[in-house]
C-alpha cells in the first residue's frame, strides 16, 4: 500500500539513450560462458522473445529463452533482473532471491533491486535476511528517500521505533511531500506520545490523498488516542472499504469502538 513518489533524477537524455540501448536493448556479452556462447543477434532476438512472453504473462515459456541468455552471460545484471521478475511471477521465491543476489553484485545500480529482494526474502519467511537486505539497500543510497523509507519501515515493523523515527525525520527533510515517510513519521511520533504533531502529519497527507489507506489507518489510531472517537471510526471505516483484506483495520476499529486506545492523559 505504499504511495511512493518518483524521487530519482534523470541524467541528460543522450546519456540515458546510450545507457538504454547498450544495457537494455542490446546488453554487452563480454562476460560469457564459452560453452553456451550466443551470437549478439541471436541474444537480442532471445531477449525480445522473453520480454514478449513476460508481457503476455506466459512466464513458464519465458524461462527458456531467458535462462539460455543467463547461462551464456552469467554476469549480466540485465538477465538477472529479467529472471527475478519471472520467478517472482511464478511464486518461486528461492530462485528469485538468487537472481536478486546476483543482480546486487553485478548491477551498476544495485538499488534498483530494492525492495524486491527484501520482499522475496519475506515471502520465504527469512526475516533476518529481510532486515539485512533492507539495510544493504539503504547503504547503497543513504540519501535516497525510497531507501530511507524501506529501512525505516522495516525497523518500525520490528518495534525499533526510535531508530525508525530518526530515519523518517531524515527522509522528511529530504522529501517533505513523500506520503509514506510522513505517515511513518506520524505513527512513530504518536508512539512516543506526540499525538498533536502526528495528527498534523496525517491530516496533511489526507488533504491530497484522501484514499491513502495507511494514512487513514494511522489517522484512526491517532485520533482515537486523542479521544476523538467519531472521526477515528470514520477513518477506519473508510480504510476498510478501500482495503477489505487489511485485517489490522478490523482489529483497530473494534478497539476504537471500545475506547481501547484513548490515552489516560493528554
The 8 nearest C-alpha neighbors of each residue, nearest first, counted from 0:
[[1, 2, 213, 212, 211, 179, 3, 242],
 [0, 2, 3, 179, 213, 178, 211, 212],
 [3, 1, 179, 178, 0, 4, 211, 177],
 [2, 4, 1, 5, 179, 177, 178, 145],
 [5, 3, 6, 177, 2, 178, 145, 176],
 [4, 6, 7, 3, 8, 145, 177, 144],
 [7, 5, 4, 8, 144, 145, 143, 174],
 [6, 8, 5, 9, 143, 144, 145, 4],
 [7, 9, 6, 10, 5, 11, 143, 15],
 [10, 8, 11, 7, 15, 12, 14, 6],
 [9, 11, 15, 12, 14, 8, 13, 7],
 [12, 10, 14, 13, 15, 9, 16, 8],
 [13, 11, 15, 14, 16, 10, 9, 17],
 [12, 14, 16, 15, 11, 17, 10, 18],
 [15, 13, 17, 16, 12, 11, 18, 10],
 [16, 14, 12, 18, 13, 17, 19, 10],
 [15, 17, 19, 13, 14, 18, 12, 20],
 [16, 18, 20, 14, 19, 15, 21, 13],
 [19, 17, 15, 16, 21, 20, 22, 14],
 [18, 20, 23, 16, 17, 22, 21, 15],
 [21, 19, 24, 17, 18, 23, 22, 25],
 [20, 22, 25, 26, 18, 19, 23, 17],
 [23, 21, 26, 19, 18, 20, 25, 24],
 [22, 24, 19, 26, 20, 25, 21, 77],
 [25, 23, 20, 21, 26, 22, 19, 43],
 [24, 26, 21, 23, 22, 20, 43, 27],
 [25, 27, 22, 21, 23, 24, 28, 77],
 [28, 26, 29, 25, 22, 21, 75, 30],
 [27, 29, 30, 31, 72, 26, 75, 39],
 [28, 30, 31, 27, 72, 75, 74, 26],
 [31, 29, 28, 72, 74, 32, 73, 75],
 [32, 30, 72, 71, 29, 33, 28, 36],
 [31, 33, 71, 35, 34, 36, 72, 70],
 [32, 34, 36, 35, 31, 71, 37, 72],
 [33, 35, 32, 36, 71, 31, 70, 37],
 [36, 34, 71, 33, 32, 70, 37, 31],
 [35, 37, 71, 33, 32, 34, 31, 38],
 [36, 38, 42, 39, 71, 41, 35, 68],
 [39, 37, 41, 40, 42, 36, 43, 28],
 [40, 38, 42, 41, 43, 37, 28, 25],
 [41, 39, 43, 42, 38, 44, 37, 45],
 [40, 42, 44, 38, 43, 39, 45, 37],
 [43, 41, 39, 45, 44, 40, 37, 38],
 [42, 44, 46, 40, 41, 45, 25, 39],
 [43, 45, 41, 47, 42, 46, 48, 40],
 [46, 44, 48, 42, 64, 43, 47, 41],
 [45, 47, 49, 43, 48, 44, 50, 42],
 [46, 48, 50, 44, 49, 45, 51, 43],
 [49, 47, 45, 51, 46, 50, 44, 52],
 [50, 48, 61, 46, 52, 47, 51, 64],
 [49, 51, 53, 47, 52, 48, 46, 54],
 [52, 50, 54, 48, 53, 49, 47, 55],
 [51, 53, 55, 57, 49, 61, 50, 54],
 [54, 52, 56, 50, 55, 51, 58, 57],
 [53, 55, 51, 56, 52, 50, 57, 49],
 [54, 56, 52, 53, 57, 51, 58, 50],
 [57, 55, 53, 54, 58, 52, 88, 51],
 [58, 56, 52, 55, 60, 53, 59, 61],
 [57, 59, 61, 60, 56, 53, 85, 62],
 [60, 58, 61, 62, 57, 89, 63, 85],
 [59, 61, 58, 62, 57, 63, 52, 49],
 [60, 62, 49, 58, 52, 59, 63, 64],
 [63, 61, 65, 60, 59, 66, 64, 58],
 [62, 64, 66, 65, 61, 60, 67, 59],
 [65, 63, 67, 45, 66, 49, 62, 61],
 [66, 64, 68, 62, 67, 63, 49, 69],
 [65, 67, 69, 63, 68, 64, 62, 70],
 [66, 68, 64, 70, 65, 69, 63, 71],
 [69, 67, 71, 65, 66, 70, 72, 64],
 [68, 70, 66, 73, 72, 71, 67, 78],
 [69, 71, 67, 73, 68, 72, 66, 35],
 [70, 72, 35, 36, 68, 32, 31, 69],
 [73, 71, 31, 69, 74, 70, 75, 30],
 [72, 74, 69, 70, 75, 71, 31, 32],
 [75, 73, 72, 30, 76, 105, 31, 101],
 [76, 74, 77, 72, 78, 73, 79, 105],
 [75, 77, 79, 102, 106, 78, 105, 80],
 [78, 76, 80, 75, 79, 81, 23, 22],
 [79, 77, 81, 80, 76, 75, 69, 82],
 [78, 80, 76, 98, 82, 77, 81, 102],
 [79, 81, 83, 77, 78, 82, 76, 84],
 [82, 80, 78, 84, 83, 79, 77, 85],
 [81, 83, 85, 79, 84, 80, 78, 86],
 [84, 82, 95, 80, 86, 98, 85, 81],
 [83, 85, 87, 82, 81, 86, 88, 80],
 [84, 86, 82, 88, 87, 83, 58, 89],
 [87, 85, 89, 91, 95, 83, 88, 84],
 [88, 86, 90, 84, 89, 85, 95, 91],
 [87, 89, 85, 86, 90, 84, 58, 91],
 [90, 88, 86, 87, 91, 85, 58, 59],
 [91, 89, 87, 88, 92, 86, 95, 85],
 [92, 90, 86, 89, 93, 94, 87, 95],
 [91, 93, 95, 94, 119, 90, 96, 87],
 [94, 92, 96, 95, 91, 97, 123, 119],
 [93, 95, 97, 96, 92, 91, 86, 98],
 [94, 96, 83, 92, 86, 98, 97, 93],
 [97, 95, 99, 93, 94, 98, 92, 119],
 [98, 96, 94, 100, 95, 99, 101, 93],
 [97, 99, 79, 101, 95, 83, 100, 96],
 [100, 98, 102, 96, 101, 97, 116, 103],
 [99, 101, 97, 103, 102, 98, 96, 104],
 [102, 100, 98, 104, 99, 103, 105, 97],
 [101, 103, 99, 76, 105, 100, 106, 104],
 [104, 102, 109, 100, 101, 105, 106, 99],
 [103, 105, 101, 102, 106, 100, 109, 76],
 [104, 106, 102, 76, 103, 101, 74, 107],
 [105, 107, 76, 109, 108, 102, 103, 104],
 [106, 108, 109, 105, 76, 103, 104, 110],
 [107, 109, 106, 110, 111, 103, 112, 105],
 [110, 108, 103, 106, 111, 112, 107, 102],
 [109, 111, 112, 113, 108, 136, 139, 140],
 [112, 110, 109, 113, 108, 114, 115, 106],
 [113, 111, 110, 115, 109, 116, 114, 99],
 [114, 112, 115, 110, 111, 116, 136, 117],
 [113, 115, 117, 116, 112, 118, 149, 133],
 [116, 114, 113, 118, 117, 112, 119, 99],
 [115, 117, 119, 118, 114, 99, 113, 96],
 [116, 118, 129, 120, 114, 119, 115, 132],
 [117, 119, 121, 115, 120, 116, 122, 114],
 [120, 118, 122, 116, 121, 117, 92, 96],
 [119, 121, 123, 117, 125, 118, 122, 129],
 [122, 120, 118, 124, 123, 119, 125, 126],
 [121, 123, 119, 120, 124, 118, 92, 125],
 [124, 122, 120, 121, 125, 119, 92, 93],
 [123, 125, 121, 122, 126, 120, 129, 127],
 [126, 124, 120, 123, 128, 127, 121, 129],
 [125, 127, 129, 128, 124, 121, 130, 120],
 [126, 128, 130, 129, 125, 131, 132, 120],
 [129, 127, 131, 126, 130, 125, 132, 120],
 [130, 128, 117, 126, 127, 132, 131, 120],
 [131, 129, 133, 127, 128, 132, 134, 126],
 [132, 130, 128, 134, 133, 129, 135, 127],
 [131, 133, 135, 129, 134, 130, 117, 128],
 [132, 134, 136, 130, 135, 131, 150, 117],
 [135, 133, 137, 131, 136, 132, 150, 130],
 [134, 136, 132, 138, 133, 137, 131, 139],
 [137, 135, 133, 139, 134, 138, 110, 132],
 [136, 138, 146, 134, 141, 135, 139, 140],
 [139, 137, 135, 141, 136, 140, 134, 146],
 [138, 140, 136, 137, 110, 141, 135, 109],
 [139, 141, 143, 137, 138, 142, 146, 136],
 [142, 140, 137, 138, 143, 139, 147, 146],
 [143, 141, 140, 144, 147, 173, 146, 170],
 [144, 142, 140, 146, 145, 141, 147, 6],
 [143, 145, 147, 170, 146, 148, 142, 174],
 [144, 146, 148, 147, 143, 149, 3, 6],
 [147, 145, 137, 149, 148, 143, 144, 150],
 [148, 146, 144, 150, 145, 149, 151, 170],
 [147, 149, 151, 145, 146, 150, 152, 180],
 [150, 148, 146, 152, 147, 151, 145, 153],
 [149, 151, 153, 147, 152, 148, 133, 134],
 [152, 150, 163, 148, 154, 153, 149, 166],
 [151, 153, 155, 149, 154, 150, 148, 156],
 [154, 152, 156, 150, 155, 151, 149, 157],
 [155, 153, 151, 159, 157, 152, 156, 163],
 [154, 156, 152, 158, 160, 157, 159, 153],
 [155, 157, 153, 154, 158, 152, 159, 160],
 [158, 156, 154, 155, 159, 153, 160, 152],
 [157, 159, 155, 160, 156, 154, 161, 163],
 [160, 158, 154, 155, 157, 162, 161, 163],
 [159, 161, 163, 155, 158, 162, 164, 187],
 [162, 160, 164, 163, 159, 165, 187, 191],
 [161, 163, 165, 164, 160, 159, 166, 154],
 [164, 162, 151, 160, 166, 161, 155, 165],
 [163, 165, 167, 161, 166, 162, 187, 184],
 [166, 164, 168, 162, 163, 167, 169, 161],
 [165, 167, 169, 163, 168, 164, 151, 170],
 [166, 168, 170, 164, 184, 169, 165, 180],
 [169, 167, 165, 171, 166, 170, 164, 172],
 [170, 168, 166, 172, 167, 171, 165, 173],
 [169, 171, 167, 173, 172, 168, 144, 174],
 [170, 172, 175, 174, 168, 173, 169, 167],
 [173, 171, 169, 170, 174, 175, 168, 167],
 [172, 174, 170, 171, 175, 169, 144, 142],
 [175, 173, 171, 176, 177, 172, 170, 144],
 [174, 176, 171, 177, 172, 173, 170, 181],
 [175, 177, 174, 178, 171, 181, 204, 180],
 [176, 178, 180, 174, 175, 179, 181, 4],
 [179, 177, 181, 180, 176, 204, 182, 2],
 [180, 178, 182, 181, 177, 183, 2, 1],
 [179, 181, 183, 182, 178, 177, 167, 148],
 [180, 182, 184, 178, 179, 183, 185, 200],
 [183, 181, 185, 179, 184, 180, 214, 201],
 [184, 182, 180, 186, 185, 181, 179, 187],
 [183, 185, 181, 187, 167, 182, 186, 164],
 [184, 186, 197, 182, 188, 183, 187, 200],
 [185, 187, 183, 189, 184, 188, 190, 182],
 [188, 186, 190, 184, 189, 185, 164, 160],
 [189, 187, 185, 193, 191, 190, 186, 197],
 [188, 190, 194, 193, 192, 186, 191, 187],
 [191, 189, 187, 188, 192, 186, 193, 160],
 [190, 192, 188, 189, 193, 187, 194, 161],
 [191, 193, 189, 190, 194, 188, 265, 195],
 [194, 192, 189, 188, 196, 195, 191, 197],
 [193, 195, 189, 197, 196, 192, 198, 221],
 [194, 196, 198, 197, 193, 199, 189, 225],
 [197, 195, 199, 198, 194, 193, 200, 188],
 [196, 198, 185, 194, 200, 195, 199, 189],
 [197, 199, 195, 201, 200, 196, 194, 202],
 [200, 198, 202, 196, 197, 201, 203, 195],
 [199, 201, 203, 197, 198, 202, 185, 181],
 [202, 200, 204, 203, 198, 199, 214, 182],
 [203, 201, 205, 199, 200, 204, 198, 206],
 [202, 204, 200, 201, 206, 205, 199, 207],
 [205, 203, 201, 202, 206, 207, 208, 178],
 [204, 206, 209, 208, 202, 207, 203, 201],
 [207, 205, 203, 204, 208, 209, 202, 201],
 [206, 208, 205, 204, 209, 203, 210, 202],
 [209, 207, 205, 210, 211, 206, 204, 178],
 [208, 210, 205, 211, 206, 207, 204, 215],
 [211, 209, 208, 212, 205, 215, 241, 238],
 [210, 212, 214, 208, 213, 209, 215, 205],
 [211, 213, 215, 238, 214, 210, 216, 241],
 [214, 212, 216, 215, 211, 217, 0, 182],
 [213, 215, 217, 211, 212, 216, 182, 201],
 [216, 214, 212, 218, 234, 213, 217, 238],
 [217, 215, 219, 213, 218, 214, 235, 212],
 [218, 216, 214, 220, 219, 215, 221, 213],
 [219, 217, 215, 221, 216, 220, 222, 214],
 [218, 220, 231, 216, 234, 217, 222, 235],
 [219, 221, 223, 217, 218, 222, 224, 216],
 [222, 220, 218, 224, 223, 219, 217, 194],
 [221, 223, 225, 227, 231, 224, 219, 220],
 [224, 222, 226, 220, 228, 225, 227, 221],
 [225, 223, 261, 221, 260, 262, 226, 222],
 [224, 226, 222, 223, 227, 261, 221, 262],
 [225, 227, 223, 261, 224, 228, 222, 262],
 [228, 226, 222, 223, 225, 229, 230, 231],
 [227, 229, 231, 223, 226, 230, 232, 222],
 [230, 228, 232, 231, 227, 233, 223, 222],
 [231, 229, 233, 232, 228, 234, 227, 222],
 [230, 232, 219, 228, 234, 222, 229, 233],
 [233, 231, 235, 229, 230, 234, 236, 228],
 [232, 234, 230, 236, 231, 235, 237, 229],
 [235, 233, 237, 215, 231, 219, 232, 236],
 [234, 236, 238, 232, 237, 233, 219, 216],
 [237, 235, 239, 233, 238, 234, 232, 240],
 [236, 238, 240, 234, 235, 239, 233, 241],
 [237, 239, 235, 241, 212, 236, 240, 242],
 [240, 238, 243, 236, 242, 237, 241, 235],
 [239, 241, 237, 238, 242, 243, 236, 235],
 [240, 242, 238, 239, 243, 237, 212, 210],
 [243, 241, 239, 244, 245, 240, 238, 212],
 [242, 244, 239, 245, 240, 241, 246, 238],
 [245, 243, 242, 246, 239, 248, 247, 241],
 [246, 244, 242, 243, 247, 248, 239, 249],
 [247, 245, 248, 249, 244, 250, 243, 239],
 [246, 248, 250, 249, 245, 251, 252, 216],
 [247, 249, 251, 246, 250, 245, 252, 239],
 [250, 248, 252, 251, 247, 246, 253, 239],
 [251, 249, 247, 253, 248, 252, 254, 246],
 [252, 250, 254, 248, 253, 249, 255, 247],
 [251, 253, 249, 255, 254, 250, 248, 235],
 [252, 254, 256, 250, 251, 255, 249, 257],
 [255, 253, 251, 259, 257, 252, 256, 258],
 [254, 256, 258, 252, 257, 253, 259, 251],
 [257, 255, 253, 254, 258, 252, 232, 259],
 [256, 258, 254, 255, 259, 253, 260, 252],
 [259, 257, 255, 256, 260, 261, 254, 228],
 [258, 260, 254, 257, 255, 261, 256, 223],
 [261, 259, 224, 258, 223, 262, 255, 254],
 [262, 260, 224, 226, 223, 258, 259, 225],
 [263, 261, 224, 264, 260, 265, 225, 226],
 [262, 264, 261, 265, 224, 260, 225, 226],
 [263, 265, 262, 261, 225, 224, 192, 226],
 [264, 262, 263, 225, 192, 194, 224, 226]]
